Amino acid sequence: MANVCSVCGKGERSGFNVSHSHLKTKRTWKPNIQRVKALVEGEIKKINICTRCLRSGKVHRAV
């Protein structure tokens, strides 16, 4: 499954773990993406959406 929100476009971010001795190792942060049945343009579709968009009401879930 793609780690990209179909509403806001939020995706995987990269950065560094930084230890106490200031050694850096690469790491990634993945968004909390859910596959949800939602009402999109009058049709029920399955879309990948982040929980932030789901919680803020940007998409209405299909029942």
Backbone as JSON Lines, residues from 0, in Angstrom:
{"i":0,"aa":"M","n":[0.84,-1.18,0.0],"ca":[0.0,0.0,0.0],"c":[0.89,1.24,0.0]}
{"i":1,"aa":"A","n":[0.48,2.22,-0.77],"ca":[1.24,3.45,-0.85],"c":[1.12,4.23,0.46]}
{"i":2,"aa":"N","n":[2.22,4.79,0.93],"ca":[2.2,5.58,2.15],"c":[1.99,7.05,1.84]}
{"i":3,"aa":"V","n":[0.92,7.35,1.08],"ca":[0.6,8.73,0.73],"c":[-0.89,8.94,0.92]}
{"i":4,"aa":"C","n":[-1.25,10.05,1.57],"ca":[-2.66,10.39,1.78],"c":[-3.21,10.95,0.47]}
{"i":5,"aa":"S","n":[-4.38,10.46,0.05],"ca":[-4.96,10.92,-1.21],"c":[-5.64,12.27,-1.06]}
{"i":6,"aa":"V","n":[-5.81,12.78,0.15],"ca":[-6.43,14.09,0.37],"c":[-5.37,15.18,0.51]}
{"i":7,"aa":"C","n":[-4.47,15.03,1.47],"ca":[-3.5,16.1,1.74],"c":[-2.12,15.83,1.14]}
{"i":8,"aa":"G","n":[-1.87,14.61,0.66],"ca":[-0.59,14.29,0.05],"c":[0.52,14.01,1.05]}
{"i":9,"aa":"K","n":[0.17,13.86,2.32],"ca":[1.18,13.57,3.33],"c":[1.83,12.22,3.04]}
{"i":10,"aa":"G","n":[3.16,12.18,3.08],"ca":[3.89,10.96,2.76],"c":[5.03,10.72,3.72]}
{"i":11,"aa":"E","n":[5.89,9.82,3.34],"ca":[7.02,9.43,4.18],"c":[8.04,10.55,4.25]}
{"i":12,"aa":"R","n":[8.57,10.81,5.45],"ca":[9.59,11.84,5.65],"c":[10.86,11.16,6.13]}
{"i":13,"aa":"S","n":[11.99,11.76,5.83],"ca":[13.25,11.17,6.27],"c":[14.0,12.14,7.15]}
{"i":14,"aa":"G","n":[14.91,11.58,7.94],"ca":[15.71,12.39,8.85],"c":[16.75,11.52,9.51]}
{"i":15,"aa":"F","n":[17.18,11.94,10.69],"ca":[18.25,11.24,11.4],"c":[17.83,10.89,12.81]}
{"i":16,"aa":"N","n":[18.24,9.69,13.25],"ca":[18.3,9.41,14.68],"c":[19.58,10.06,15.17]}
{"i":17,"aa":"V","n":[19.54,10.77,16.29],"ca":[20.73,11.41,16.83],"c":[20.97,10.85,18.23]}
{"i":18,"aa":"S","n":[22.1,10.2,18.42],"ca":[22.42,9.59,19.71],"c":[22.98,10.64,20.67]}
{"i":19,"aa":"H","n":[23.2,10.2,21.9],"ca":[23.76,11.1,22.91],"c":[25.16,11.58,22.51]}
{"i":20,"aa":"S","n":[25.92,10.72,21.82],"ca":[27.25,11.11,21.36],"c":[27.2,11.84,20.02]}
{"i":21,"aa":"H","n":[26.0,12.15,19.57],"ca":[25.73,12.93,18.36],"c":[26.06,12.19,17.07]}
{"i":22,"aa":"L","n":[26.06,10.84,17.12],"ca":[26.16,10.04,15.9],"c":[24.8,10.06,15.22]}
{"i":23,"aa":"K","n":[24.81,10.16,13.89],"ca":[23.56,10.24,13.15],"c":[23.38,9.02,12.26]}
{"i":24,"aa":"T","n":[22.18,8.43,12.29],"ca":[21.82,7.34,11.39],"c":[20.5,7.7,10.73]}
{"i":25,"aa":"K","n":[20.38,7.36,9.46],"ca":[19.17,7.7,8.71],"c":[17.97,6.91,9.22]}
{"i":26,"aa":"R","n":[16.8,7.55,9.18],"ca":[15.56,6.88,9.53],"c":[14.4,7.55,8.79]}
{"i":27,"aa":"T","n":[13.22,6.92,8.84],"ca":[12.05,7.49,8.18],"c":[10.88,7.55,9.15]}
{"i":28,"aa":"W","n":[9.97,8.48,8.91],"ca":[8.71,8.59,9.64],"c":[7.6,8.36,8.64]}
{"i":29,"aa":"K","n":[6.72,7.41,8.93],"ca":[5.62,7.09,8.03],"c":[4.32,7.61,8.63]}
{"i":30,"aa":"P","n":[3.46,8.2,7.8],"ca":[2.17,8.68,8.31],"c":[1.23,7.51,8.59]}
{"i":31,"aa":"N","n":[0.24,7.75,9.43],"ca":[-0.74,6.72,9.76],"c":[-1.8,6.71,8.67]}
{"i":32,"aa":"I","n":[-1.6,5.86,7.66],"ca":[-2.49,5.79,6.51],"c":[-3.47,4.64,6.68]}
{"i":33,"aa":"Q","n":[-4.75,4.91,6.48],"ca":[-5.8,3.91,6.58],"c":[-6.49,3.77,5.22]}
{"i":34,"aa":"R","n":[-6.89,2.56,4.88],"ca":[-7.68,2.32,3.67],"c":[-9.14,2.35,4.08]}
{"i":35,"aa":"V","n":[-9.89,3.33,3.56],"ca":[-11.23,3.62,4.06],"c":[-12.2,3.73,2.9]}
{"i":36,"aa":"K","n":[-13.42,3.2,3.1],"ca":[-14.49,3.45,2.14],"c":[-15.04,4.84,2.43]}
{"i":37,"aa":"A","n":[-15.01,5.71,1.43],"ca":[-15.45,7.09,1.64],"c":[-16.32,7.54,0.48]}
{"i":38,"aa":"L","n":[-17.12,8.55,0.75],"ca":[-17.98,9.14,-0.27],"c":[-17.17,10.19,-1.02]}
{"i":39,"aa":"V","n":[-16.85,9.91,-2.3],"ca":[-16.04,10.82,-3.12],"c":[-16.83,11.13,-4.39]}
{"i":40,"aa":"E","n":[-17.21,12.39,-4.55],"ca":[-17.96,12.85,-5.73],"c":[-19.22,12.01,-5.96]}
{"i":41,"aa":"G","n":[-19.94,11.73,-4.88],"ca":[-21.19,10.99,-4.98],"c":[-21.05,9.48,-5.11]}
{"i":42,"aa":"E","n":[-19.83,8.97,-5.15],"ca":[-19.59,7.54,-5.27],"c":[-18.84,7.04,-4.04]}
{"i":43,"aa":"I","n":[-19.06,5.77,-3.72],"ca":[-18.32,5.15,-2.63],"c":[-17.06,4.53,-3.21]}
{"i":44,"aa":"K","n":[-15.91,5.0,-2.72],"ca":[-14.62,4.5,-3.2],"c":[-13.73,4.16,-2.01]}
{"i":45,"aa":"K","n":[-12.79,3.25,-2.23],"ca":[-11.78,2.97,-1.23],"c":[-10.59,3.88,-1.5]}
{"i":46,"aa":"I","n":[-10.22,4.67,-0.5],"ca":[-9.09,5.6,-0.65],"c":[-8.13,5.44,0.51]}
{"i":47,"aa":"N","n":[-6.88,5.81,0.28],"ca":[-5.87,5.85,1.33],"c":[-5.89,7.25,1.93]}
{"i":48,"aa":"I","n":[-6.1,7.32,3.25],"ca":[-6.23,8.62,3.9],"c":[-5.53,8.6,5.24]}
{"i":49,"aa":"C","n":[-4.88,9.7,5.59],"ca":[-4.21,9.78,6.88],"c":[-5.26,10.02,7.97]}
{"i":50,"aa":"T","n":[-4.93,9.62,9.18],"ca":[-5.89,9.73,10.28],"c":[-6.16,11.19,10.64]}
{"i":51,"aa":"R","n":[-5.25,12.08,10.36],"ca":[-5.48,13.51,10.62],"c":[-6.61,14.03,9.75]}
{"i":52,"aa":"C","n":[-6.62,13.69,8.45],"ca":[-7.7,14.11,7.55],"c":[-9.02,13.44,7.92]}
{"i":53,"aa":"L","n":[-8.95,12.18,8.31],"ca":[-10.15,11.45,8.7],"c":[-10.78,12.06,9.95]}
{"i":54,"aa":"R","n":[-9.95,12.4,10.92],"ca":[-10.44,12.94,12.19],"c":[-10.96,14.36,12.04]}
{"i":55,"aa":"S","n":[-10.36,15.14,11.13],"ca":[-10.77,16.54,10.97],"c":[-12.0,16.68,10.07]}
{"i":56,"aa":"G","n":[-12.48,15.58,9.51],"ca":[-13.72,15.63,8.74],"c":[-13.56,16.07,7.3]}
{"i":57,"aa":"K","n":[-12.37,15.96,6.75],"ca":[-12.16,16.32,5.35],"c":[-12.8,15.31,4.4]}
{"i":58,"aa":"V","n":[-13.07,14.09,4.91],"ca":[-13.69,13.03,4.13],"c":[-14.81,12.42,4.97]}
{"i":59,"aa":"H","n":[-15.92,12.09,4.32],"ca":[-17.02,11.44,5.01],"c":[-16.99,9.95,4.72]}
{"i":60,"aa":"R","n":[-16.94,9.15,5.77],"ca":[-16.89,7.69,5.61],"c":[-18.23,7.18,5.11]}
{"i":61,"aa":"A","n":[-18.16,6.18,4.26],"ca":[-19.38,5.51,3.78],"c":[-19.79,4.45,4.8]}
{"i":62,"aa":"V","n":[-21.07,4.34,5.03],"ca":[-21.57,3.39,6.03],"c":[-21.98,2.09,5.42]}
